[in-house]
Amino acid sequence: MAAVASSYDRLVNSAQLTLLPPSEALTPERKALFLNPYPKDVSMKISVRVVPNAKRFALKKEEGGFRAYVSEKAEGNKANAALLKNLGKLLKRKVGLLSGAKARDKVLEIEGNEEEVLDALRNACAAKGA
């Protein structure tokens, strides 16, 4: 159990989050909510390949996922921040990064059920001429 707690502490510290005092420590249920903020029935995961240094933000549908063009450089997490911000605005939903923080291929979690998210993605790609 100590190994799990230390892994969790490393995760929290690496994300530069402040730890709660022991009196307000997270229960196992709260830890699970912190690590996965959306219940499975109200979120959807998508695969995105990011292309940094583009002229402007664009989202295109490709076989097996999406391709997102962001105007920021892939330095200091700027491209990830731009991706989440612009995609969230475009879809009008909360978007989170699940994996691929230092890679071009990323897995994103989008708030909403599968049907709503797919409709929003179709509309976003159609609006941009993808």
C-alpha positions as CSV (number, residue, x, y, z in Angstrom):
1,M,0.0,0.0,0.0
2,A,2.9,2.3,0.7
3,A,4.1,2.0,-2.9
4,V,0.7,3.1,-4.2
5,A,0.7,6.1,-1.9
6,S,4.2,7.1,-3.0
7,S,3.2,6.7,-6.7
8,Y,0.2,8.9,-6.1
9,D,2.3,11.5,-4.2
10,R,4.8,11.5,-7.1
11,L,2.0,12.0,-9.6
12,V,0.6,14.9,-7.6
13,N,4.0,16.5,-7.1
14,S,5.0,16.1,-10.8
15,A,1.7,17.9,-11.7
16,Q,2.8,20.7,-9.4
17,L,-0.4,20.5,-7.4
18,T,-0.7,21.4,-3.8
19,L,-1.3,18.6,-1.4
20,L,-4.1,18.9,1.1
21,P,-3.2,18.9,4.8
22,P,-3.6,15.5,6.5
23,S,-6.9,16.6,8.1
24,E,-8.4,17.1,4.6
25,A,-6.6,14.1,2.9
26,L,-8.2,12.6,-0.1
27,T,-10.3,9.5,0.5
28,P,-9.8,6.6,-2.0
29,E,-13.1,7.7,-3.7
30,R,-11.9,11.3,-4.1
31,K,-8.5,10.1,-5.4
32,A,-10.4,8.1,-8.1
33,L,-12.4,11.1,-9.0
34,F,-9.3,13.3,-9.1
35,L,-7.5,10.9,-11.5
36,N,-10.6,10.3,-13.7
37,P,-12.9,13.4,-13.4
38,Y,-15.6,12.2,-15.8
39,P,-17.7,9.1,-15.2
40,K,-17.5,6.7,-18.2
41,D,-21.0,7.3,-19.4
42,V,-20.5,11.1,-19.7
43,S,-17.2,11.2,-21.5
44,M,-15.5,9.9,-24.7
45,K,-11.9,9.2,-25.5
46,I,-10.5,10.1,-28.9
47,S,-7.1,9.7,-30.6
48,V,-5.4,12.9,-31.9
49,R,-2.1,13.4,-33.8
50,V,-0.9,17.0,-33.1
51,V,1.0,19.0,-35.7
52,P,2.7,22.1,-34.0
53,N,3.8,25.3,-35.7
54,A,0.7,25.6,-37.9
55,K,-0.6,28.9,-39.2
56,R,-3.8,28.5,-37.3
57,F,-5.8,25.9,-35.3
58,A,-7.6,23.3,-37.4
59,L,-9.1,19.9,-36.7
60,K,-9.3,17.2,-39.5
61,K,-10.8,13.7,-39.4
62,E,-8.5,11.0,-40.5
63,E,-8.6,7.2,-40.6
64,G,-8.3,6.0,-37.0
65,G,-8.6,9.4,-35.3
66,F,-8.1,13.1,-35.8
67,R,-5.3,15.4,-36.7
68,A,-5.1,18.8,-34.9
69,Y,-3.0,21.7,-36.2
70,V,-1.9,24.1,-33.5
71,S,0.0,27.4,-33.9
72,E,2.1,26.9,-30.8
73,K,5.6,25.3,-30.7
74,A,6.0,21.9,-29.0
75,E,8.0,23.4,-26.2
76,G,7.2,23.8,-22.5
77,N,3.7,22.2,-22.9
78,K,2.5,25.2,-25.1
79,A,1.2,22.9,-27.9
80,N,-0.8,20.8,-25.4
81,A,-2.3,23.9,-23.7
82,A,-3.2,25.3,-27.1
83,L,-4.8,22.0,-28.2
84,L,-6.9,21.7,-25.1
85,K,-8.0,25.4,-25.1
86,N,-8.8,25.5,-28.8
87,L,-10.5,22.2,-29.0
88,G,-12.6,23.0,-25.9
89,K,-13.7,26.3,-27.5
90,L,-14.5,24.6,-30.8
91,L,-16.5,21.8,-29.3
92,K,-17.9,23.9,-26.4
93,R,-17.0,21.1,-24.0
94,K,-14.3,20.3,-21.4
95,V,-11.4,18.5,-22.8
96,G,-8.7,16.6,-20.9
97,L,-5.3,15.0,-21.8
98,L,-5.2,11.4,-20.8
99,S,-1.9,10.3,-22.4
100,G,0.8,11.6,-24.8
101,A,1.9,14.7,-22.9
102,K,5.3,14.5,-24.6
103,A,4.3,12.8,-27.8
104,R,2.5,13.8,-31.0
105,D,-0.1,11.1,-30.6
106,K,-2.4,11.9,-27.8
107,V,-5.5,10.4,-26.2
108,L,-8.0,13.1,-25.1
109,E,-11.1,12.8,-23.0
110,I,-14.1,14.9,-24.0
111,E,-17.0,15.7,-21.7
112,G,-20.4,14.4,-23.0
113,N,-21.9,11.1,-24.1
114,E,-20.6,9.4,-27.2
115,E,-23.4,10.7,-29.5
116,E,-23.1,14.3,-28.4
117,V,-19.3,14.3,-28.7
118,L,-19.4,12.7,-32.2
119,D,-21.9,15.2,-33.4
120,A,-19.8,18.1,-32.1
121,L,-16.7,16.6,-33.7
122,R,-18.5,16.2,-37.1
123,N,-19.7,19.8,-36.9
124,A,-16.3,21.1,-36.0
125,C,-14.6,19.2,-38.9
126,A,-17.3,20.3,-41.3
127,A,-17.0,24.0,-40.2
128,K,-13.3,24.0,-40.9
129,G,-13.6,22.3,-44.2
130,A,-12.0,19.0,-43.2
